[in-house]
């Protein structure tokens, strides 16, 4: 069951939705940037400077949230995203290292 904000429980995180989320180069770029940052780093969605409209940005973060890759929290008039590093590492060890090391992230 997901929480009221659409975050899946750790045991619900699955390979299929994560791979689908990471198939998009912009979402992969977000995860790579968060994976390279210190654990617990929170960033606003706009801070990633993705070249998309606000509605498309909202969609990208919804996909990341619903796949279990990020946890989003309200910060006044914006939302911040934090990588669910421990949950992802427990379920798919090494995945975040691969995404962080991908030099083509955001290029495709």
N, C-alpha and C positions, 0 to 999 in steps of 0.2 A: 504494500500500500504506500502511496506517496503522501507526503505531508501536505498541509494546506497551500503551500507555495509551489507544489509540483516537483519536489525533490524526492527521488526514490530512496527507499531504505537501502543500506549497504548490501543486504542479501538480494535485493532486486536488480542491482547493477549487472548488466549482461553485455556480452561481447557484441552482439548485433547492433543494438542502439549506439554503442560507443563507436564502432567502426563507421556506422552511417553518419554520425556527427562529425567524425574526423575526416570523412571523405571530402568535405568542403575545405578548400585551402584557407579561407578566411577564418573558419572556426579552428582549423589546425593551428593557424598562426596565434590565435588567442591562447590556446592550450600550451603551445610551445613557449610563449612569453611567460605565462604563469608557472610553467614547469621550471623555467630557468630562474625564476625569482625565489627568494627565501620562502620557506614553508609558512603558510598563514597570510601571505600577501593578499590584500584586497585591492581591487582596482575597479573604478567605475567603468561602465560599458563604453562610454565615450572616450576614455583614455587610450583605447586601443587604436583610435584614429582609422577605423575601417572605412574604405571608400564606398559606403552604402548609405541609403536613406535611413532615417530613424526607425521606420517601420521594419525595414529589413534587418537592422541591427537588433531590434527587439526579437525578431524571429530567430536569428542566429543564437542569441543567448537563451531563448526558450528551448531550442534543440539541445544546447549544451547542458542546460539545467535538467531537462527531462531524461537525458541519457545518463545522468549521474556524474558527469565530469566536473561540474561546478556547483557551488552553493551560492545563491544570490540572497543578499540582504538589502532591505530598504535603507537608504541613507538620505533622508529628507526628500528632495525632489528628484533623486536619482537612485540607481541600484548599483551595488558593488558586487563583484564576482570574486570568489575565492576557489581555488582548485581543491577538489576533494582528494588530495594526494594519498592519504592513508587508505581511504576506501578503494581507490583505483589500484594502488600497489598491492593491496591484499587480494583483490580479485584478478588483476592482470599484471603480475610483476614484470617490470622492465618496459612496459608500454610508454610511460611518460618519458623515460630516458630516450627512447627511440624518437618520439615526437620532438623533444627538445633538441636532439642532435640533427634533425632534418634541416639541412641548409636551404632546401627549396621551399620551406614553409612560407606561405603567403605569396609565392611567385606564380602559382598555377592558376 
